[in-house]
């Protein structure tokens, strides 16, 4: 029993360290899924990655840019998507292609901050 307690404590310490190391300076990250969907929000990594204050990047309704460039994107609150889920998403690690922290001074972070106030 004591061994299980020690293992649990070590696991929580490692999870806290990973979450601290991977925290975005802006608080926002982009998550690219194997389905091709892109989500943005506040990402907490661990065995069960969690995205809070989630928004879906909608390329279909955004205007396209010039050849070779992508036009502006439309951010849709995740709870406004067709399934009407809550804004907290428990992600499957196998479905995450990659993730990236968003630049605090970037236009997308500024737009997210304005929309979440």
TORTI-12604 format. One record per atom (N, C-alpha, C, O): x, y, z; residue in three letters; residue number from 1. Coordinates in steps of 0.001 Angstrom, whole numbers. Each point is the difference from the previous one (the first is absolute). Layout:
<sites>
<c1->X	c2->Y	c3->Z	aa->Ala	i->NUM>
...
</sites>
This chain:
<sites>
<c1->820	c2->-1193	c3->0	aa->Unk	i->1>
<c1->-820	c2->1193	c3->0	aa->Unk	i->1>
<c1->866	c2->1260	c3->0	aa->Unk	i->1>
<c1->-303	c2->965	c3->-701	aa->Unk	i->1>
<c1->1371	c2->-977	c3->1481	aa->Unk	i->2>
<c1->892	c2->1155	c3->64	aa->Unk	i->2>
<c1->648	c2->259	c3->-1357	aa->Unk	i->2>
<c1->232	c2->1149	c3->-375	aa->Unk	i->2>
<c1->56	c2->-2221	c3->-355	aa->Unk	i->3>
<c1->602	c2->155	c3->-1328	aa->Unk	i->3>
<c1->-956	c2->730	c3->-942	aa->Unk	i->3>
<c1->436	c2->820	c3->-808	aa->Unk	i->3>
<c1->-1728	c2->-1109	c3->903	aa->Unk	i->4>
<c1->-984	c2->680	c3->-846	aa->Unk	i->4>
<c1->-86	c2->1484	c3->337	aa->Unk	i->4>
<c1->-149	c2->833	c3->-894	aa->Unk	i->4>
<c1->242	c2->-507	c3->2151	aa->Unk	i->5>
<c1->-39	c2->1402	c3->415	aa->Unk	i->5>
<c1->1220	c2->736	c3->-545	aa->Unk	i->5>
<c1->-122	c2->1122	c3->-493	aa->Unk	i->5>
<c1->1293	c2->-1745	c3->577	aa->Unk	i->6>
<c1->1229	c2->609	c3->-520	aa->Unk	i->6>
<c1->-111	c2->186	c3->-1508	aa->Unk	i->6>
<c1->377	c2->1050	c3->-520	aa->Unk	i->6>
<c1->-879	c2->-2039	c3->-178	aa->Unk	i->7>
<c1->-163	c2->102	c3->-1454	aa->Unk	i->7>
<c1->-965	c2->1138	c3->-347	aa->Unk	i->7>
<c1->255	c2->770	c3->-926	aa->Unk	i->7>
<c1->-1345	c2->-666	c3->1659	aa->Unk	i->8>
<c1->-973	c2->1067	c3->-263	aa->Unk	i->8>
<c1->617	c2->1375	c3->236	aa->Unk	i->8>
<c1->-224	c2->922	c3->-786	aa->Unk	i->8>
<c1->993	c2->-777	c3->1851	aa->Unk	i->9>
<c1->645	c2->1284	c3->292	aa->Unk	i->9>
<c1->992	c2->367	c3->-1095	aa->Unk	i->9>
<c1->20	c2->1142	c3->-459	aa->Unk	i->9>
<c1->800	c2->-2095	c3->38	aa->Unk	i->10>
<c1->971	c2->251	c3->-1072	aa->Unk	i->10>
<c1->-713	c2->386	c3->-1283	aa->Unk	i->10>
<c1->451	c2->908	c3->-698	aa->Unk	i->10>
<c1->-1543	c2->-1565	c3->369	aa->Unk	i->11>
<c1->-770	c2->281	c3->-1214	aa->Unk	i->11>
<c1->-551	c2->1409	c3->28	aa->Unk	i->11>
<c1->56	c2->703	c3->-1009	aa->Unk	i->11>
<c1->-594	c2->-268	c3->2159	aa->Unk	i->12>
<c1->-529	c2->1359	c3->98	aa->Unk	i->12>
<c1->1114	c2->1047	c3->-96	aa->Unk	i->12>
<c1->-197	c2->1066	c3->-584	aa->Unk	i->12>
<c1->1345	c2->-1364	c3->1147	aa->Unk	i->13>
<c1->1132	c2->930	c3->-92	aa->Unk	i->13>
<c1->451	c2->135	c3->-1451	aa->Unk	i->13>
<c1->222	c2->1109	c3->-485	aa->Unk	i->13>
<c1->-87	c2->-2239	c3->-203	aa->Unk	i->14>
<c1->410	c2->37	c3->-1410	aa->Unk	i->14>
<c1->-1036	c2->749	c3->-831	aa->Unk	i->14>
<c1->362	c2->811	c3->-852	aa->Unk	i->14>
<c1->-1638	c2->-1072	c3->1091	aa->Unk	i->15>
<c1->-1057	c2->693	c3->-756	aa->Unk	i->15>
<c1->54	c2->1510	c3->251	aa->Unk	i->15>
<c1->-204	c2->788	c3->-924	aa->Unk	i->15>
<c1->473	c2->-389	c3->2152	aa->Unk	i->16>
<c1->93	c2->1432	c3->314	aa->Unk	i->16>
<c1->1200	c2->636	c3->-692	aa->Unk	i->16>
<c1->-87	c2->1126	c3->-490	aa->Unk	i->16>
<c1->1202	c2->-1843	c3->450	aa->Unk	i->17>
<c1->1203	c2->514	c3->-670	aa->Unk	i->17>
<c1->-249	c2->142	c3->-1495	aa->Unk	i->17>
<c1->352	c2->1018	c3->-596	aa->Unk	i->17>
<c1->-959	c2->-2039	c3->-14	aa->Unk	i->18>
<c1->-289	c2->53	c3->-1445	aa->Unk	i->18>
<c1->-953	c2->1143	c3->-300	aa->Unk	i->18>
<c1->203	c2->729	c3->-970	aa->Unk	i->18>
<c1->-1231	c2->-558	c3->1775	aa->Unk	i->19>
<c1->-958	c2->1089	c3->-222	aa->Unk	i->19>
<c1->681	c2->1352	c3->129	aa->Unk	i->19>
<c1->-307	c2->919	c3->-759	aa->Unk	i->19>
<c1->1219	c2->-781	c3->1699	aa->Unk	i->20>
<c1->706	c2->1267	c3->185	aa->Unk	i->20>
<c1->940	c2->276	c3->-1174	aa->Unk	i->20>
<c1->78	c2->1131	c3->-481	aa->Unk	i->20>
<c1->628	c2->-2149	c3->24	aa->Unk	i->21>
<c1->958	c2->173	c3->-1098	aa->Unk	i->21>
<c1->-722	c2->350	c3->-1296	aa->Unk	i->21>
<c1->483	c2->819	c3->-781	aa->Unk	i->21>
<c1->-1641	c2->-1440	c3->551	aa->Unk	i->22>
<c1->-684	c2->165	c3->-1275	aa->Unk	i->22>
<c1->-1008	c2->1143	c3->-7	aa->Unk	i->22>
<c1->-639	c2->243	c3->-1024	aa->Unk	i->22>
<c1->485	c2->456	c3->2129	aa->Unk	i->23>
<c1->-976	c2->1086	c3->44	aa->Unk	i->23>
<c1->418	c2->1105	c3->-970	aa->Unk	i->23>
<c1->1162	c2->403	c3->-44	aa->Unk	i->23>
<c1->-2111	c2->65	c3->-712	aa->Unk	i->24>
<c1->241	c2->1061	c3->-966	aa->Unk	i->24>
<c1->98	c2->1339	c3->710	aa->Unk	i->24>
<c1->-774	c2->267	c3->920	aa->Unk	i->24>
<c1->1723	c2->593	c3->-1335	aa->Unk	i->25>
<c1->86	c2->1337	c3->616	aa->Unk	i->25>
<c1->-1300	c2->795	c3->-161	aa->Unk	i->25>
<c1->-349	c2->805	c3->864	aa->Unk	i->25>
<c1->-360	c2->-1031	c3->-1961	aa->Unk	i->26>
<c1->-1254	c2->713	c3->-226	aa->Unk	i->26>
<c1->-1156	c2->-686	c3->714	aa->Unk	i->26>
<c1->-1062	c2->591	c3->194	aa->Unk	i->26>
<c1->1277	c2->-1841	c3->193	aa->Unk	i->27>
<c1->-1084	c2->-786	c3->575	aa->Unk	i->27>
<c1->-765	c2->-775	c3->-1054	aa->Unk	i->27>
<c1->-773	c2->-897	c3->336	aa->Unk	i->27>
<c1->972	c2->1224	c3->-1604	aa->Unk	i->28>
<c1->-732	c2->-654	c3->-1076	aa->Unk	i->28>
<c1->918	c2->-870	c3->-855	aa->Unk	i->28>
<c1->1156	c2->343	c3->-251	aa->Unk	i->28>
<c1->-1697	c2->-1473	c3->-186	aa->Unk	i->29>
<c1->722	c2->-907	c3->-888	aa->Unk	i->29>
<c1->-911	c2->-391	c3->-1151	aa->Unk	i->29>
<c1->-1225	c2->56	c3->116	aa->Unk	i->29>
<c1->1829	c2->-450	c3->-1221	aa->Unk	i->30>
<c1->-735	c2->-562	c3->-1134	aa->Unk	i->30>
<c1->257	c2->-1496	c3->-13	aa->Unk	i->30>
<c1->1140	c2->-440	c3->148	aa->Unk	i->30>
<c1->-2191	c2->-338	c3->-324	aa->Unk	i->31>
<c1->106	c2->-1456	c3->-34	aa->Unk	i->31>
<c1->-459	c2->-471	c3->-1374	aa->Unk	i->31>
<c1->-1134	c2->256	c3->-406	aa->Unk	i->31>
<c1->2010	c2->-938	c3->-296	aa->Unk	i->32>
<c1->-287	c2->-510	c3->-1334	aa->Unk	i->32>
<c1->-326	c2->-1476	c3->125	aa->Unk	i->32>
<c1->835	c2->-793	c3->434	aa->Unk	i->32>
<c1->-2062	c2->421	c3->-819	aa->Unk	i->33>
<c1->-468	c2->-1374	c3->155	aa->Unk	i->33>
<c1->190	c2->-805	c3->-1282	aa->Unk	i->33>
<c1->89	c2->562	c3->-1092	aa->Unk	i->33>
<c1->-29	c2->-1869	c3->1234	aa->Unk	i->34>
<c1->177	c2->-868	c3->-1163	aa->Unk	i->34>
<c1->-1189	c2->91	c3->-954	aa->Unk	i->34>
<c1->123	c2->-370	c3->-1168	aa->Unk	i->34>
<c1->-1272	c2->855	c3->1640	aa->Unk	i->35>
<c1->-1187	c2->165	c3->-857	aa->Unk	i->35>
<c1->126	c2->1203	c3->-925	aa->Unk	i->35>
<c1->-790	c2->164	c3->-930	aa->Unk	i->35>
<c1->1804	c2->690	c3->1194	aa->Unk	i->36>
<c1->152	c2->1226	c3->-780	aa->Unk	i->36>
<c1->-566	c2->1207	c3->714	aa->Unk	i->36>
<c1->217	c2->1131	c3->-435	aa->Unk	i->36>
<c1->-940	c2->-1347	c3->1525	aa->Unk	i->37>
<c1->-546	c2->1113	c3->776	aa->Unk	i->37>
<c1->1112	c2->686	c3->785	aa->Unk	i->37>
<c1->976	c2->-629	c3->409	aa->Unk	i->37>
<c1->-1145	c2->1926	c3->-211	aa->Unk	i->38>
<c1->928	c2->775	c3->824	aa->Unk	i->38>
<c1->-817	c2->655	c3->1107	aa->Unk	i->38>
<c1->-982	c2->696	c3->-257	aa->Unk	i->38>
<c1->1411	c2->-936	c3->1492	aa->Unk	i->39>
<c1->-647	c2->582	c3->1166	aa->Unk	i->39>
<c1->984	c2->928	c3->685	aa->Unk	i->39>
<c1->1205	c2->-251	c3->-14	aa->Unk	i->39>
<c1->-1700	c2->1311	c3->607	aa->Unk	i->40>
<c1->853	c2->882	c3->801	aa->Unk	i->40>
<c1->-652	c2->165	c3->1362	aa->Unk	i->40>
<c1->-1223	c2->-45	c3->133	aa->Unk	i->40>
<c1->2053	c2->234	c3->860	aa->Unk	i->41>
<c1->-492	c2->176	c3->1361	aa->Unk	i->41>
<c1->1144	c2->-127	c3->976	aa->Unk	i->41>
<c1->1166	c2->136	c3->-372	aa->Unk	i->41>
<c1->-1500	c2->-398	c3->1620	aa->Unk	i->42>
<c1->1000	c2->-140	c3->1057	aa->Unk	i->42>
<c1->248	c2->-1493	c3->210	aa->Unk	i->42>
<c1->-867	c2->-724	c3->489	aa->Unk	i->42>
<c1->2060	c2->281	c3->-865	aa->Unk	i->43>
<c1->339	c2->-1419	c3->-25	aa->Unk	i->43>
<c1->718	c2->-422	c3->1271	aa->Unk	i->43>
<c1->962	c2->639	c3->428	aa->Unk	i->43>
<c1->-1442	c2->-1725	c3->170	aa->Unk	i->44>
<c1->680	c2->-649	c3->1122	aa->Unk	i->44>
<c1->389	c2->-1390	c3->-475	aa->Unk	i->44>
<c1->-859	c2->-814	c3->-339	aa->Unk	i->44>
<c1->2156	c2->549	c3->318	aa->Unk	i->45>
<c1->472	c2->-1298	c3->-474	aa->Unk	i->45>
<c1->106	c2->-984	c3->1157	aa->Unk	i->45>
<c1->177	c2->389	c3->1154	aa->Unk	i->45>
<c1->-283	c2->-1625	c3->-1475	aa->Unk	i->46>
<c1->99	c2->-1086	c3->962	aa->Unk	i->46>
<c1->-490	c2->-1258	c3->-678	aa->Unk	i->46>
<c1->-123	c2->-40	c3->-1224	aa->Unk	i->46>
<c1->-157	c2->-985	c3->2004	aa->Unk	i->47>
<c1->-511	c2->-1246	c3->-575	aa->Unk	i->47>
<c1->-1325	c2->249	c3->-723	aa->Unk	i->47>
<c1->-309	c2->-659	c3->-992	aa->Unk	i->47>
<c1->-466	c2->1614	c3->1499	aa->Unk	i->48>
<c1->-1278	c2->393	c3->-600	aa->Unk	i->48>
<c1->80	c2->1493	c3->-311	aa->Unk	i->48>
<c1->-400	c2->822	c3->824	aa->Unk	i->48>
<c1->919	c2->-455	c3->-2021	aa->Unk	i->49>
<c1->107	c2->1431	c3->-328	aa->Unk	i->49>
<c1->-1375	c2->669	c3->33	aa->Unk	i->49>
<c1->-990	c2->-560	c3->-470	aa->Unk	i->49>
<c1->952	c2->1763	c3->1031	aa->Unk	i->50>
<c1->-1256	c2->737	c3->137	aa->Unk	i->50>
<c1->164	c2->1378	c3->-633	aa->Unk	i->50>
<c1->993	c2->689	c3->232	aa->Unk	i->50>
<c1->-1974	c2->-302	c3->-1029	aa->Unk	i->51>
<c1->-26	c2->1323	c3->-615	aa->Unk	i->51>
<c1->-1206	c2->741	c3->563	aa->Unk	i->51>
<c1->-1138	c2->-422	c3->-201	aa->Unk	i->51>
<c1->1383	c2->1525	c3->907	aa->Unk	i->52>
<c1->-1091	c2->805	c3->551	aa->Unk	i->52>
<c1->-112	c2->1299	c3->-798	aa->Unk	i->52>
<c1->915	c2->372	c3->-735	aa->Unk	i->52>
<c1->-2037	c2->301	c3->889	aa->Unk	i->53>
<c1->-282	c2->1209	c3->-792	aa->Unk	i->53>
<c1->256	c2->-286	c3->-1470	aa->Unk	i->53>
<c1->686	c2->761	c3->-684	aa->Unk	i->53>
<c1->-1243	c2->-1864	c3->208	aa->Unk	i->54>
<c1->303	c2->-518	c3->-1333	aa->Unk	i->54>
<c1->-765	c2->717	c3->-1105	aa->Unk	i->54>
<c1->-1182	c2->320	c3->128	aa->Unk	i->54>
<c1->1901	c2->-84	c3->-1208	aa->Unk	i->55>
<c1->-555	c2->597	c3->-1211	aa->Unk	i->55>
<c1->427	c2->-861	c3->-1184	aa->Unk	i->55>
<c1->1108	c2->-536	c3->-15	aa->Unk	i->55>
<c1->-1976	c2->404	c3->-964	aa->Unk	i->56>
<c1->335	c2->-734	c3->-1210	aa->Unk	i->56>
<c1->364	c2->1004	c3->-1088	aa->Unk	i->56>
<c1->-685	c2->1006	c3->-185	aa->Unk	i->56>
<c1->1750	c2->-1285	c3->-518	aa->Unk	i->57>
<c1->404	c2->851	c3->-1122	aa->Unk	i->57>
<c1->-796	c2->-461	c3->-1215	aa->Unk	i->57>
<c1->88	c2->-1155	c3->-417	aa->Unk	i->57>
<c1->-859	c2->2071	c3->-137	aa->Unk	i->58>
<c1->-864	c2->-299	c3->-1145	aa->Unk	i->58>
<c1->600	c2->641	c3->-1247	aa->Unk	i->58>
<c1->-101	c2->1209	c3->-208	aa->Unk	i->58>
<c1->725	c2->-2046	c3->-614	aa->Unk	i->59>
<c1->590	c2->493	c3->-1242	aa->Unk	i->59>
<c1->-1043	c2->124	c3->-1098	aa->Unk	i->59>
<c1->156	c2->815	c3->-909	aa->Unk	i->59>
<c1->-1216	c2->-1609	c3->979	aa->Unk	i->60>
<c1->-996	c2->-34	c3->-1075	aa->Unk	i->60>
<c1->-743	c2->1318	c3->-140	aa->Unk	i->60>
<c1->-306	c2->423	c3->-1115	aa->Unk	i->60>
<c1->9	c2->235	c3->2241	aa->Unk	i->61>
<c1->-777	c2->1236	c3->-101	aa->Unk	i->61>
<c1->883	c2->1245	c3->-63	aa->Unk	i->61>
<c1->-499	c2->1123	c3->-75	aa->Unk	i->61>
<c1->1813	c2->-1335	c3->107	aa->Unk	i->62>
<c1->888	c2->1164	c3->-87	aa->Unk	i->62>
<c1->283	c2->298	c3->-1466	aa->Unk	i->62>
<c1->-100	c2->-877	c3->-858	aa->Unk	i->62>
<c1->445	c2->2091	c3->594	aa->Unk	i->63>
<c1->317	c2->377	c3->-1369	aa->Unk	i->63>
<c1->1396	c2->-492	c3->-338	aa->Unk	i->63>
<c1->886	c2->1	c3->855	aa->Unk	i->63>
<c1->-690	c2->-413	c3->-2070	aa->Unk	i->64>
<c1->1309	c2->-533	c3->-376	aa->Unk	i->64>
<c1->926	c2->1136	c3->-400	aa->Unk	i->64>
<c1->-426	c2->1034	c3->-514	aa->Unk	i->64>
<c1->1701	c2->-1262	c3->768	aa->Unk	i->65>
<c1->1008	c2->998	c3->-341	aa->Unk	i->65>
<c1->461	c2->-174	c3->-1429	aa->Unk	i->65>
<c1->-630	c2->-710	c3->-784	aa->Unk	i->65>
<c1->1721	c2->1355	c3->448	aa->Unk	i->66>
<c1->558	c2->-136	c3->-1333	aa->Unk	i->66>
<c1->639	c2->-1373	c3->-136	aa->Unk	i->66>
<c1->159	c2->-713	c3->991	aa->Unk	i->66>
<c1->201	c2->347	c3->-2183	aa->Unk	i->67>
<c1->563	c2->-1328	c3->-260	aa->Unk	i->67>
<c1->1179	c2->-271	c3->920	aa->Unk	i->67>
<c1->919	c2->811	c3->116	aa->Unk	i->67>
<c1->-963	c2->-1979	c3->544	aa->Unk	i->68>
<c1->1077	c2->-393	c3->888	aa->Unk	i->68>
<c1->-96	c2->579	c3->1398	aa->Unk	i->68>
<c1->813	c2->-333	c3->863	aa->Unk	i->68>
<c1->-1789	c2->1193	c3->-625	aa->Unk	i->69>
<c1->-169	c2->583	c3->1326	aa->Unk	i->69>
<c1->-1387	c2->-332	c3->512	aa->Unk	i->69>
<c1->-957	c2->-117	c3->-764	aa->Unk	i->69>
<c1->875	c2->-30	c3->2058	aa->Unk	i->70>
<c1->-1288	c2->-266	c3->610	aa->Unk	i->70>
<c1->-600	c2->1303	c3->471	aa->Unk	i->70>
<c1->691	c2->853	c3->557	aa->Unk	i->70>
<c1->-1970	c2->-705	c3->-783	aa->Unk	i->71>
<c1->-677	c2->1209	c3->435	aa->Unk	i->71>
<c1->-279	c2->-45	c3->1487	aa->Unk	i->71>
<c1->419	c2->-935	c3->684	aa->Unk	i->71>
<c1->-1118	c2->1927	c3->-179	aa->Unk	i->72>
<c1->-320	c2->35	c3->1421	aa->Unk	i->72>
<c1->-891	c2->-1189	c3->373	aa->Unk	i->72>
<c1->-718	c2->-543	c3->-839	aa->Unk	i->72>
<c1->780	c2->159	c3->2095	aa->Unk	i->73>
<c1->-796	c2->-1126	c3->464	aa->Unk	i->73>
<c1->-1166	c2->495	c3->837	aa->Unk	i->73>
<c1->30	c2->1103	c3->546	aa->Unk	i->73>
<c1->-1042	c2->-1925	c3->-456	aa->Unk	i->74>
<c1->-1158	c2->298	c3->832	aa->Unk	i->74>
<c1->88	c2->-895	c3->1231	aa->Unk	i->74>
<c1->143	c2->-1216	c3->-129	aa->Unk	i->74>
<c1->-226	c2->1800	c3->1314	aa->Unk	i->75>
<c1->19	c2->-778	c3->1239	aa->Unk	i->75>
<c1->-1428	c2->-255	c3->452	aa->Unk	i->75>
<c1->-791	c2->932	c3->144	aa->Unk	i->75>
<c1->466	c2->-2201	c3->77	aa->Unk	i->76>
<c1->-1333	c2->-387	c3->439	aa->Unk	i->76>
<c1->132	c2->-600	c3->1398	aa->Unk	i->76>
<c1->765	c2->-945	c3->191	aa->Unk	i->76>
<c1->-1499	c2->1480	c3->792	aa->Unk	i->77>
<c1->54	c2->-622	c3->1320	aa->Unk	i->77>
<c1->-375	c2->-1477	c3->-123	aa->Unk	i->77>
<c1->-982	c2->-343	c3->-658	aa->Unk	i->77>
<c1->1765	c2->-525	c3->1291	aa->Unk	i->78>
<c1->-237	c2->-1434	c3->-175	aa->Unk	i->78>
<c1->-1412	c2->-399	c3->404	aa->Unk	i->78>
<c1->-582	c2->-903	c3->-600	aa->Unk	i->78>
<c1->24	c2->1563	c3->1606	aa->Unk	i->79>
<c1->-1361	c2->-357	c3->412	aa->Unk	i->79>
<c1->-1044	c2->416	c3->-1031	aa->Unk	i->79>
<c1->-1156	c2->-410	c3->107	aa->Unk	i->79>
<c1->1532	c2->1215	c3->-1109	aa->Unk	i->80>
<c1->-931	c2->391	c3->-1060	aa->Unk	i->80>
<c1->76	c2->-921	c3->-1212	aa->Unk	i->80>
<c1->-694	c2->230	c3->-990	aa->Unk	i->80>
<c1->1526	c2->-1270	c3->1050	aa->Unk	i->81>
<c1->66	c2->-944	c3->-1112	aa->Unk	i->81>
<c1->-1244	c2->-878	c3->15	aa->Unk	i->81>
<c1->-800	c2->77	c3->933	aa->Unk	i->81>
<c1->629	c2->-904	c3->-1948	aa->Unk	i->82>
<c1->-1243	c2->-750	c3->-194	aa->Unk	i->82>
<c1->-391	c2->-896	c3->1172	aa->Unk	i->82>
<c1->-1191	c2->-228	c3->212	aa->Unk	i->82>
<c1->2145	c2->-284	c3->552	aa->Unk	i->83>
<c1->-338	c2->-880	c3->1120	aa->Unk	i->83>
<c1->-309	c2->756	c3->1289	aa->Unk	i->83>
<c1->-483	c2->-604	c3->958	aa->Unk	i->83>
<c1->747	c2->1901	c3->-911	aa->Unk	i->84>
<c1->-228	c2->855	c3->1168	aa->Unk	i->84>
<c1->649	c2->-543	c3->1273	aa->Unk	i->84>
<c1->-658	c2->-91	c3->1037	aa->Unk	i->84>
<c1->1937	c2->-270	c3->-1105	aa->Unk	i->85>
<c1->668	c2->-491	c3->1212	aa->Unk	i->85>
<c1->385	c2->1161	c3->912	aa->Unk	i->85>
<c1->-180	c2->1166	c3->-352	aa->Unk	i->85>
<c1->712	c2->-1500	c3->1533	aa->Unk	i->86>
<c1->534	c2->1030	c3->885	aa->Unk	i->86>
<c1->1326	c2->483	c3->-587	aa->Unk	i->86>
<c1->516	c2->-593	c3->-947	aa->Unk	i->86>
<c1->31	c2->1666	c3->1511	aa->Unk	i->87>
<c1->1221	c2->570	c3->-569	aa->Unk	i->87>
<c1->1269	c2->-680	c3->499	aa->Unk	i->87>
<c1->1100	c2->387	c3->-394	aa->Unk	i->87>
<c1->-1235	c2->-1399	c3->1260	aa->Unk	i->88>
<c1->1147	c2->-786	c3->443	aa->Unk	i->88>
<c1->22	c2->-1301	c3->-779	aa->Unk	i->88>
<c1->-996	c2->-721	c3->-63	aa->Unk	i->88>
<c1->2151	c2->429	c3->-533	aa->Unk	i->89>
<c1->123	c2->-1189	c3->-837	aa->Unk	i->89>
<c1->1081	c2->-903	c3->571	aa->Unk	i->89>
<c1->1123	c2->439	c3->246	aa->Unk	i->89>
<c1->-1468	c2->-1701	c3->-37	aa->Unk	i->90>
<c1->981	c2->-1010	c3->383	aa->Unk	i->90>
<c1->459	c2->-657	c3->-1300	aa->Unk	i->90>
<c1->-774	c2->-677	c3->-676	aa->Unk	i->90>
<c1->2032	c2->887	c3->343	aa->Unk	i->91>
<c1->534	c2->-460	c3->-1280	aa->Unk	i->91>
<c1->638	c2->-1378	c3->122	aa->Unk	i->91>
<c1->548	c2->-350	c3->1045	aa->Unk	i->91>
<c1->-622	c2->-415	c3->-2103	aa->Unk	i->92>
<c1->713	c2->-1269	c3->-82	aa->Unk	i->92>
<c1->1410	c2->294	c3->-499	aa->Unk	i->92>
<c1->156	c2->586	c3->-1071	aa->Unk	i->92>
<c1->872	c2->-976	c3->1819	aa->Unk	i->93>
<c1->1375	c2->275	c3->-454	aa->Unk	i->93>
<c1->289	c2->-571	c3->-1394	aa->Unk	i->93>
<c1->818	c2->546	c3->-740	aa->Unk	i->93>
<c1->-1490	c2->-1640	c3->390	aa->Unk	i->94>
<c1->213	c2->-609	c3->-1310	aa->Unk	i->94>
<c1->-567	c2->834	c3->-1137	aa->Unk	i->94>
<c1->387	c2->-187	c3->-1153	aa->Unk	i->94>
<c1->-1303	c2->1112	c3->1461	aa->Unk	i->95>
<c1->-616	c2->838	c3->-1028	aa->Unk	i->95>
<c1->693	c2->1348	c3->-178	aa->Unk	i->95>
<c1->-354	c2->769	c3->-893	aa->Unk	i->95>
<c1->1342	c2->-482	c3->1745	aa->Unk	i->96>
<c1->739	c2->1263	c3->-115	aa->Unk	i->96>
<c1->1172	c2->-216	c3->-946	aa->Unk	i->96>
<c1->907	c2->-781	c3->289	aa->Unk	i->96>
<c1->-929	c2->1472	c3->-1411	aa->Unk	i->97>
<c1->1103	c2->-71	c3->-953	aa->Unk	i->97>
<c1->1181	c2->791	c3->553	aa->Unk	i->97>
<c1->1123	c2->-500	c3->59	aa->Unk	i->97>
<c1->-1391	c2->1744	c3->347	aa->Unk	i->98>
<c1->982	c2->814	c3->709	aa->Unk	i->98>
<c1->-708	c2->1192	c3->611	aa->Unk	i->98>
<c1->-1155	c2->277	c3->-321	aa->Unk	i->98>
<c1->1848	c2->430	c3->1203	aa->Unk	i->99>
<c1->-544	c2->1194	c3->620	aa->Unk	i->99>
<c1->1090	c2->1058	c3->43	aa->Unk	i->99>
<c1->1191	c2->-306	c3->-68	aa->Unk	i->99>
<c1->-1624	c2->1560	c3->183	aa->Unk	i->100>
<c1->954	c2->1111	c3->39	aa->Unk	i->100>
<c1->-551	c2->1087	c3->911	aa->Unk	i->100>
<c1->-1195	c2->296	c3->-11	aa->Unk	i->100>
<c1->2089	c2->294	c3->802	aa->Unk	i->101>
<c1->-382	c2->1150	c3->817	aa->Unk	i->101>
<c1->-168	c2->1210	c3->-915	aa->Unk	i->101>
<c1->767	c2->182	c3->-946	aa->Unk	i->101>
<c1->-1763	c2->635	c3->1229	aa->Unk	i->102>
<c1->-243	c2->1185	c3->-812	aa->Unk	i->102>
<c1->766	c2->1191	c3->556	aa->Unk	i->102>
<c1->138	c2->157	c3->1213	aa->Unk	i->102>
<c1->352	c2->670	c3->-2111	aa->Unk	i->103>
<c1->779	c2->1184	c3->343	aa->Unk	i->103>
<c1->-900	c2->1003	c3->730	aa->Unk	i->103>
<c1->-1062	c2->360	c3->-508	aa->Unk	i->103>
<c1->1482	c2->94	c3->1700	aa->Unk	i->104>
<c1->-826	c2->939	c3->762	aa->Unk	i->104>
<c1->-307	c2->1299	c3->-743	aa->Unk	i->104>
<c1->-1030	c2->624	c3->252	aa->Unk	i->104>
<c1->1905	c2->-214	c3->-1155	aa->Unk	i->105>
<c1->-236	c2->1255	c3->-716	aa->Unk	i->105>
<c1->-644	c2->-233	c3->-1371	aa->Unk	i->105>
<c1->-175	c2->946	c3->-769	aa->Unk	i->105>
<c1->-175	c2->-2188	c3->463	aa->Unk	i->106>
<c1->-598	c2->-316	c3->-1294	aa->Unk	i->106>
<c1->-1453	c2->438	c3->-95	aa->Unk	i->106>
<c1->-680	c2->163	c3->1014	aa->Unk	i->106>
<c1->217	c2->23	c3->-2232	aa->Unk	i->107>
<c1->-1368	c2->480	c3->-211	aa->Unk	i->107>
<c1->-1040	c2->-1017	c3->470	aa->Unk	i->107>
<c1->-1071	c2->389	c3->465	aa->Unk	i->107>
<c1->1369	c2->-1680	c3->-580	aa->Unk	i->108>
<c1->-961	c2->-1009	c3->429	aa->Unk	i->108>
<c1->-196	c2->39	c3->1513	aa->Unk	i->108>
<c1->-1129	c2->-116	c3->477	aa->Unk	i->108>
<c1->2214	c2->278	c3->285	aa->Unk	i->109>
<c1->-108	c2->96	c3->1460	aa->Unk	i->109>
<c1->-763	c2->1259	c3->389	aa->Unk	i->109>
<c1->-834	c2->-32	c3->905	aa->Unk	i->109>
<c1->1111	c2->1129	c3->-1578	aa->Unk	i->110>
<c1->-723	c2->1240	c3->303	aa->Unk	i->110>
<c1->-1492	c2->-153	c3->-265	aa->Unk	i->110>
<c1->-827	c2->495	c3->765	aa->Unk	i->110>
<c1->489	c2->-1181	c3->-1847	aa->Unk	i->111>
<c1->-1412	c2->-233	c3->-321	aa->Unk	i->111>
<c1->-639	c2->-912	c3->1045	aa->Unk	i->111>
<c1->-1130	c2->242	c3->424	aa->Unk	i->111>
<c1->1842	c2->-1286	c3->-7	aa->Unk	i->112>
<c1->-523	c2->-912	c3->1026	aa->Unk	i->112>
<c1->-203	c2->724	c3->1323	aa->Unk	i->112>
<c1->-1015	c2->-194	c3->668	aa->Unk	i->112>
<c1->1973	c2->1021	c3->-290	aa->Unk	i->113>
<c1->-131	c2->743	c3->1252	aa->Unk	i->113>
<c1->-1185	c2->951	c3->-31	aa->Unk	i->113>
<c1->-703	c2->157	c3->998	aa->Unk	i->113>
<c1->481	c2->474	c3->-2139	aa->Unk	i->114>
<c1->-1139	c2->905	c3->-134	aa->Unk	i->114>
<c1->-1320	c2->-768	c3->81	aa->Unk	i->114>
<c1->-970	c2->491	c3->579	aa->Unk	i->114>
<c1->931	c2->-1683	c3->-1152	aa->Unk	i->115>
<c1->-1231	c2->-780	c3->-20	aa->Unk	i->115>
<c1->-296	c2->-667	c3->1334	aa->Unk	i->115>
<c1->-1158	c2->-304	c3->289	aa->Unk	i->115>
<c1->2180	c2->70	c3->532	aa->Unk	i->116>
<c1->-227	c2->-695	c3->1265	aa->Unk	i->116>
<c1->-181	c2->936	c3->1177	aa->Unk	i->116>
<c1->-179	c2->-462	c3->1127	aa->Unk	i->116>
<c1->221	c2->1759	c3->-1356	aa->Unk	i->117>
<c1->-185	c2->949	c3->1103	aa->Unk	i->117>
<c1->-1457	c2->285	c3->238	aa->Unk	i->117>
<c1->-340	c2->778	c3->891	aa->Unk	i->117>
</sites>
